[in-house]
Amino acid sequence: MADEGKNSPAGRILAIDDDRGLLESFALCLQGVGYRVTTAASVPEGLKLAATQPFHVCLLDRNIGYDSGLDALPKLRELAPAMRVIMVTGHSRVDDAVQAITDGAADYLVKPCSPEQLRIAVARQMETLRLLERIERLEREVPDARAEPQSRNPAMQKVLEMARQVARTDANVLLLGESGTGKGVLAAAIHDWSARAEAPFATINCPSLSAELMESELFGHAKGSFTGATQSTQGRVSNADGGTLFLDEVGDFPLALQPKLLRFIQDKTYERIGDPSTRRADVRIVSATNRDLEAMVRDGQFRLDLMYRLNVIALTLPPLRERMEDLEDLALGFLQRYARAYHLPAARLSPAALARMRAYAWPGNVRELQNVIERAVILSSGEVVGDEHLALGPPEAAAGASNDPLPVAGAPMTLEVLERRHIEAILAGSPTLDAAARTLGIDSSTLYRKRKAYGL
């Protein structure tokens, strides 16, 4: 086995062939345009490499010693489902080509092929991978999630300036701030500003998964490793190879799984569930939380060493109530987006609507503003969105929601404000989220949704 090339802006290639001279030719040809080429002279060696290292494209010979490349193709597809396989053979029979494509090959080259033919075939598969990743990313993201963040607020401008500076490095970044302040948008922007921008950006929402599902989602699993595992999966770590992995609400990352995450961050190595082969992936970690990780460490709910690894650079996003200079720009941006999306006439906000929005405390921050504007655009029948279209609580109740004592029953306020204050008080007096959920008589997932909705 030979591993040539250093940096790999174009991608990683695995070449499997028993002709070592041909392997050297493949390596020289592809390294000249920036690929990193790893070679194997036998099927077992090639399968081992595919099981332990991430590759974008595999060049697979039809006959490798006494082994058949066609027979190895299904195993390669199982070990690396996202890898594109180009069958390379000295046979030009049509039925061989049809069989290879049927078994999962993406293309078919006949020896001898020119260096240009080889480069074109590999480049075509790399472009296909980029398109597939982009489609998946667009399907996964909310509209405008990749819009570049901007601000008129001095504190937020400093955060964005530091984020741009940090983006040029591979340092892990921890984004702090209340729920709904735009941590996910900034995480995507850091990726887009980095040298990894052309590689994948993958997201895991930590509170939405159990420890078992989290491990599978993060690292992948082998077929048959547990009930319901009908096929092998790569996991987000493998999918994000060369790019960025965003751990949203990392404070809720399962404690039992934290050692495996720590090991991956330190060594870039991991194992899929049900597969003992150690794999590697080059992934930059950006995480976010609205929780106090230091307090969680003191309470034994979060590992100190993991916090240090995640918190190489910490950026704290100010809440919307502290950056009201941005309110009108954000609101108009959301208004224009939803007017286009729903083909509605809404075009501007009335002075009364803007005044009411400025008087509101926005406990749910930018996410709440987005939801309020979406609803207003739908309810408005004309070009002007008025204050009557805004679903906002009383300004004075909202402004004091986080500081006022818990009210007694019958106090003059909405049920929404009453519920928010009650949940906030229970959370403040509970050692864990599970304990708070038990006190409230709801399950943890319901409490999580309410925390997100109220910005707690």
N, C-alpha and C positions, 0 to 999 in steps of 0.2 A: 504493500500500500504506500502511495506517495501522496503527500499533501502539499501542494504548491500554492503560492500566492499569499498575499497578506490581507490588505483591506479588500472588501468585496462590495463595491458600490452597485455592481450589476447583479450579483446573486451567487449562490453556492450550487455547484454542479457535482454530481456523483457519476463517474464513468466506470462501468463494469464490463470487462473484456479480458480474455485470456491472452491476447496479443499485446505484450508490453510495449512494443514499438508503436502500436496504434494508440495505446493509452497516452504515451508521451506526446504523440502528435496532437491528440485531442487537447491535452493540457496546454501545450504551447500555443495552439490555435486560439483557445478561449481565454487564456490568461492575458493575451495581447489586447483584449478589449475589456479587461477589468473583472472577469469572473474568477472566483476561487474554485479550483478543481481538485477533487479528491478522487483517487483511483483505487480500484479493487480488481485483482486478477482472477477471482473466483466468486461463485455465487454465495457461498457461506460468508466470505469476507464482506461482500457487498450488502448482504442482508444485515450483518452486524452493524455496519456503518449506518445503514438506513434506520436502524432501530435506536441508535444512540446519538446521532447528529442530525440537525435540521438541514434539508436540501430542498432547493426549488425545482431542479430538473435532474432526471437520471437518464444517462445514455446507456442502454442495455443491449448487449450483443444477443443475437438469436441463439448461437451455440457457444457455450463457455466450457471448454474442456468436455467432460462427459455430461455436463448439466445443460438443461434447456432454459434459455432466458424466458421463453413463453411460460414454462412451468413456474418460474420464479416470480412472474409478473403479479399474480394475485396476492402472493405473500408481501411483495413490495407495496402494493396498494393498501394492504391491511396495516402494515407498519407505518406508512407515511401517506395517509389519504390525500393530502394536499399536494404531494409531489407529482410533477408532470413527468411521464415516462416517454422517452423517444426510443423506439426499437431500432437498432442499427444492425444490419445483416448483409451477408453477401448474396442472399437469395432474393430474387425479384418477383417471386410467385405471388399472384394476387391473393390466393387463399391464405398465405402466411400473413399478409398485411391485414386482411379482414379479421383473421383470428386474433392478431395482436390488438387491434382497435377494439374488438369485442371484449377482450379480457382486461381492457382498461388503459392501453397505451394511448397517448395523445397524438403521436405522429410516428412516421415510419421512414427511415432513411436506408438507402441501398449503398453498400460499399462498392467501389471506392467513391466517397463523396468529397467534394472540394471543401477547402476551409471556409469559403463563402457560404456554401450550402449548409455547413454545420452551424456557422454563426447565425444564419437566418433562422434555422430551425429552432435553435435555443432561444434566440431573441423573441420569436413568435410565442413560445411557451411562457417566457417571462412576462410578456405583455398581457397574455391571457390571465396569468396569476394576478397581475396588478388590477386588471379590470374586474375579476371576480372578487378581489378584496374590496375594491371600491364599491361595488354593488352591495356587498354584505354590510359595509360600513354605512352606506346611505340608508339601507333598510333598517339598520339598528339605531340610527341617530334620530333625534327629534329635529324638526325643521330649524334651520339657521344655527344648529349647535356648533358649526364650524365658523360662524361669523367672528371676525377678529374683535376682541373686546377693546373698547375705548372709554375714556372718561374725561370729564371736566373737573373732577374732584382732585385736589392735590394729593390726598392720602392714597386714593386709588391709582393715581398716575404713578406714584412711587412704587406701588406694588407691581404695576405693569412694566415699569422700567426695569425693576429687579428681575421680573420673570423673563424678560427678553435676554437679560445678561446671563441668567442661569441656563436658559434654553440652549446656549452655545456649548454647554458642557454635558456630561453624562451623569451629573450628580442627581441623586434621588431628591425629590421635592415633596414636601408635605404642605398641603393647602389647608388653612384653618379659617374658620368663620362660621357664622350662623347658617342654618339651613336656608337654601334658596338664594344665596349671595352670588352664585355664578362660579362655583369652584370647578364644576365639570367643564364649563366653557373655557376657563383659564387653562385647565389641564390640556384640552385639545389644542389651545393656542400655543402652549409651550412645546407640544409635539410639532406643530406646524412651523414654529420658528427655529426648530432644531435641525441638525444635519440628518436626523432620522425621518424627516417629513415625508419622504417617498415610501417609507416602510409602513406597516400597519399600525393603527392606533386601536387598541382593544380595551374594553371596559368591563369590570366586574362590579356589580352592586352587592357589597358584602352582606347587608342585613337581609337580603331577599333569599338567601340560600342556607340550608343546614350545613353542618360540617362535612357530611358525606358528599352532598351535591357540590359544595364549594370545592372540595379536592378534585372531583371529576371535572368541574368546569374550569378549574385553574390549570391542572396538569394533564387532564385526559384520562382515559381508561382503555384497557384492552377488552376485546370482544369476549363475553362470557365471564368477566371478572365479578359480576354481581347480577342479581335478578333484574332483567330488563336491559342488560347491556348486550343488545343484539348486534352491535357493530362497534369497531374501535373508533375512538375519537382522539383528536390531537390535543385539545385543551387550549385555553387562551394564551398561555405562555408560549406554546409552539407557534400559534397563529400570529403572535406579535413579534416573532423573532426578527431582530434587526430594528424594531420599532419601540413603541412605548406601551406599557400596561398601566391603566388607570384603575386604582383600587378606590372606589367610591365608598365613603363611610367606613373607612378602615378600622375605626374604633369598635365596630361590631364584627370584626374578623374573628372566627371561632378560636378560642384559646387553645384547644387541642391541636389545631392545625398551624398555629403560629410558628412552632419549631421548623416545619417544612418550608414555610414562607421565608423564614430567616435564613435557612440553608441556601435556598435558591438565590436570595439577594446577595449572599456572601460569595457563593461558589458558581452561580449560574448553572447548577445541576439539579436534576429532579428525576423522579420515576413516575410513570403512569400507574394508576391503580391496576393491579393484576399483572404488571409487567416489571420484572426485576431489572431490566436494562436501564442503566443510568444515561440520561439524555442531557444535552446542553442547549441553552438558548441565550442569545444576546439581547436582553430586554432592559430598557430603562424604566424605573418605577416612579410613577407620580401617584400620590395618594391624597385623600382628603377626609376630613372629619370635622364635625361640629362639637365633638366631645373633648373633654379635658383628659388627654392621654396620661399626663403625669399623675393625676388623681386616680386614674384607672390602674396605673402601675402600683401605686401605694396600696390600692385595694386588692391587688392580685388578679386583676381582670385583663391585664395587658403586660407583655414581656418588656422589661426595660431594654434589653439588647435589641429587640426588634424596633422599639421606638427610636433608639439612636440611629439604627440603620435607615429608617424611613425619613428621619428628621435631619438630613444633612443640610438642607436649606428649607426654612419654614417661611411661608408667606401668608399673612393674615388679611383676608378680604373684609373691608368695612361693611356693615349692614347698610341697606338702602336709606334708612332714616338719617345716616351720617354722611350721605353723598347725594343730597337732594338736588344738587346741580345737574345730576344725570337723569332725573325723573322724567322730564319732558322728552328728552331724546329717546330714552328707552321706551316710553309709552307710545310715541309716534312710530318708532320702529316696529313695535308689536302691532300697532293699528294697521300700518301699511301691509305687513305680512299677512294678517288674517283677512283683511279686505280683499287682497289678491287671491288667497287660498279659497275663500268662500264666495268669490265673485259678488261682493257686496259693496255698496256705495260709500261706506264710511271713509272720510278723508282727513278729518281734523277733530280736535278736541275743543269743546267750548271753554271760555274763560272760567265758567263756574265749575266745570269738570276738573280743570287743572287746579283751581283753588282748593277744591275738596280733596284732591289727591295729595296736594302739598300739606294739607292739615292732618293727614292720616299717618300713622306711625309705621305701617307696613311690617308687621311682625313676621310675615312670610317672605319678606324681601322681594327680590326681582322675580322669583317664581310666582309669588302671589300677584304682583303687578301684571305679569304675563297672562295669568288666568283671568284677572279682572278685565283686562282689555279685550281678550278673546270673547268673553261673554258680552261685553258692551258692544262690540262690533256686530255680533249676531243679533242683538236686541234692537240696535239702532236701524231705523228705516230710511234715514237720509244720510247726507254727507257729514253732518255734525254729530259727534257723540257728546251727549249732555250728561250732567251729573246724575240725572235720573236713571241713566243706564248703568251706573257704577254700583256694584254690589259691595259696599263698604260699610263697616260698623261706624258707630259714633266716633268722631275724631278724639274726643277726650277719653273715651273708654279704651280705644286702641292705644293711645299714647301712654297710658298708665298701666297697660295690661301686665307688664313684666314686673312692676314695682308695687302695685296695690296689694293689700292683704286679701286673702281668700274671702269673697263676699258671702253673706248669709243668704239662705233661700228667700226669694221674694224681692231681692235687690233690683233696682231698675236698670236692667241690662239684658242683652240678647242671650239666648241659650248658648250660642257659639262662644261668646266671650266668657260666660260662666264655665263652660266645659274646658276651655283653654286654661283658665286660671286654676281650675281644680286639678287638671292633669299636671300642670306646672308645679303645683304645691306637692302633689304626691310624688312626682319625680325627684323633687328636691329632698324629700325625706326618706327616700328608698335607697338601699345600698346597691341594687341592681335593677335593670330594666324588667327582668322577670318578676322581681318582687313587686315593682310598681304595677305591672300588669295584673298580678294576683290581687293586689289591693283594690284595683279598679274593677275587677271582675271581667276582664277581657283578655284575649290571648295576645302574645307578644307581637305577632304580625299586625294586629289591629292597632296596638299602641304605637308601633313603628310608623304606620300610615298617618296616625293622628299627630305624632311628633313632626313628621315632615310637613303636614298640612298647616300646622300652627307655628312652624319655625322654632320648635323647642329643642 
